[in-house]
């Protein structure tokens, strides 16, 4: 009895890559029956370009604004990674400051993950369901979590501007932000947000309770 032969579906792989701005992973190639040797063959031919370990792109595919974030997200693992912190702030159009690294949030069980160059990894409890929104085909932390994550890490004026814009554009309400702070902010993050006039807290009222244990 002969072993079943899998015929490589290169056109199918390219069709999937076209839905991902030209990118595909080694795992996706295998799912289409393309071995590493075959992919390397097409790299030598100039059909594909190897970007980093396990990540490729169709040669000549047009570049886009957030290619660095997409590459990092796919390299870390698109199935459970989210753009977060300053990277999420940029994708939400709440900051014009270019982060010095791509920030990604992954489940804590992946804390031993090999970190790709130019990536800053953060973790959340495995059991936590992280609210997610999508921008430009990329998943990222929802506005309330994003603002709490960056509080105390970016300049106060940048944080105040981000909070004002998020509220003005209806990305969240002050109540949603306060709920997120009460759920998971550190003292430092709480103080940074209270110092922004845009936050709208009554400074004479007791602050919401703060859960000091938080994701990394």
C-alpha positions in Angstrom: 0.0 0.0 0.0 1.5 3.3 -1.1 1.7 6.3 1.2 -0.7 9.1 0.2 1.1 11.8 -1.7 0.2 15.4 -0.9 0.3 17.6 -3.9 1.6 21.1 -3.0 -1.0 23.8 -3.4 1.2 26.8 -4.1 -1.6 28.8 -5.7 -3.8 28.2 -2.6 -0.9 29.3 -0.4 -0.5 32.5 -2.4 -4.2 33.2 -2.3 -4.1 33.0 1.6 -1.0 35.2 1.6 -2.8 37.8 -0.5 -5.4 38.0 2.3 -2.5 38.8 4.7 -0.7 41.6 2.8 1.4 39.0 1.0 2.7 37.3 4.2 2.6 33.6 5.1 4.1 31.4 7.8 6.0 28.1 7.5 3.0 26.5 9.2 0.6 27.8 6.6 2.9 26.6 3.8 2.9 23.1 5.4 -0.9 23.2 5.5 -0.9 23.7 1.8 1.5 20.8 1.3 4.6 22.9 0.7 7.7 21.6 2.4 10.4 23.8 3.7 12.6 22.6 0.8 10.0 23.6 -1.7 9.5 27.0 -0.1 13.3 27.5 0.0 13.3 26.6 -3.7 10.8 29.4 -4.5 12.8 31.8 -2.4 15.9 31.1 -4.5 13.8 31.5 -7.6 12.6 34.9 -6.4 9.0 34.0 -6.0 9.0 34.3 -2.2 11.1 36.3 0.2 12.2 35.0 3.6 11.8 37.7 6.2 12.7 35.9 9.4 12.5 32.5 10.8 9.3 30.9 9.7 7.9 34.0 8.0 7.8 34.7 4.3 6.3 37.2 1.8 5.4 37.1 -1.8 8.2 38.8 -3.7 7.2 42.3 -4.9 4.0 42.6 -2.8 3.3 46.3 -2.2 4.4 47.5 1.3 2.0 49.1 3.7 2.1 51.4 6.7 2.1 48.8 9.4 4.1 46.0 7.9 6.5 45.9 10.9 3.6 45.1 13.2 2.1 42.5 10.9 5.4 40.7 10.6 6.0 40.7 14.3 2.4 39.5 15.0 2.6 36.7 12.5 6.1 35.7 13.7 5.0 35.4 17.3 1.8 33.6 16.5 -1.3 35.1 14.9 -3.6 32.6 16.7 -3.2 34.1 20.2 -1.1 37.3 20.0 -2.5 40.8 20.1 -0.9 44.2 19.3 -0.8 46.1 22.6 0.6 49.1 24.5 2.2 51.8 22.3 1.6 49.7 19.2 -2.1 49.4 19.8 -2.2 53.2 20.6 -0.8 53.9 17.1 -3.2 51.5 15.4 -6.1 53.2 17.3 -4.8 56.5 15.9 -4.4 57.9 19.4 -0.7 58.6 19.1 1.8 59.9 16.5 4.8 58.7 18.4 6.5 55.7 16.7 7.2 53.0 19.2 10.8 51.8 19.6 9.5 48.2 19.4 6.4 46.3 18.4 4.4 45.5 21.5 2.6 42.2 21.6 0.4 40.6 24.3 0.3 36.8 24.6 -1.1 34.3 27.1 1.2 33.7 30.1 1.7 30.0 29.1 3.9 31.3 26.3 6.3 33.3 28.6 9.2 31.2 27.3 8.5 32.2 23.7 11.6 33.1 21.7 11.2 36.9 21.2 11.8 38.0 17.7 14.1 41.0 17.2 12.3 44.4 17.7 9.5 42.9 19.7 8.5 43.6 23.3 6.4 40.8 24.7 3.8 41.2 27.5 1.6 38.5 29.0 -1.9 38.1 30.4 -3.4 35.2 32.5 -4.2 32.2 30.4 -7.8 32.3 31.6 -8.3 36.0 30.8 -10.5 36.9 27.8 -8.9 40.1 26.5 -11.3 42.5 24.8 -10.1 42.9 21.2 -10.7 45.2 18.3 -9.3 45.1 14.7 -7.6 47.8 12.7 -6.1 47.3 9.2 -6.6 43.5 9.5 -4.7 43.4 12.8 -6.1 42.4 16.3 -5.3 44.7 19.2 -6.3 45.4 22.7 -9.5 47.4 23.1 -9.1 51.2 23.8 -9.7 51.0 27.6 -7.1 48.4 28.2 -4.7 50.1 25.8 -4.9 53.4 27.7 -4.3 51.6 31.1 -1.4 49.7 29.6 0.4 52.8 28.4 -0.3 55.0 31.5 2.9 55.7 33.2 5.0 54.6 30.2 4.4 57.5 27.8 4.6 61.2 28.5 1.8 62.7 30.5 0.8 65.1 27.7 0.7 62.2 25.2 -1.5 60.2 27.6 -3.9 63.2 28.2 -4.2 63.7 24.4 -4.9 60.0 23.8 -7.6 59.9 26.5 -9.2 63.1 25.1 -9.2 61.8 21.6 -10.6 58.4 22.6 -13.5 60.0 24.5 -14.2 62.6 21.7 -14.3 59.9 19.0 -16.5 57.6 21.0 -14.0 54.8 21.2 -14.9 54.4 24.9 -16.7 56.1 27.7 -15.2 57.6 30.9 -17.0 54.8 32.8 -15.5 52.1 30.7 -12.0 53.5 31.3 -12.6 53.8 35.0 -13.9 50.2 35.1 -10.7 49.0 33.5 -8.6 51.0 35.9 -10.5 49.5 38.9 -10.1 46.0 37.4 -6.4 45.9 36.7 -4.4 49.1 37.0 -1.3 49.5 39.1 -0.9 52.5 41.5 1.5 54.0 39.0 -1.1 53.7 36.2 -3.9 55.0 38.4 -1.8 58.1 39.3 -0.9 58.8 35.7 -4.5 58.7 34.6 -5.8 60.7 37.5 -3.3 63.4 36.5 -4.9 63.9 33.1 -7.7 66.4 33.1 -9.3 64.5 30.3 -10.0 61.6 32.6 -12.7 63.5 34.3 -12.3 62.0 37.8 -13.6 64.0 40.8 -10.3 64.4 42.6 -12.1 64.9 45.9 -13.8 61.5 45.6 -12.1 58.3 46.6 -10.4 56.6 43.7 -11.7 53.3 42.5 -10.2 50.2 44.1 -7.1 49.0 42.4 -6.1 45.4 41.8 -2.3 45.4 42.2 -1.6 42.1 40.4 -1.7 42.8 36.7 -0.3 41.3 33.5 3.3 41.9 32.7 
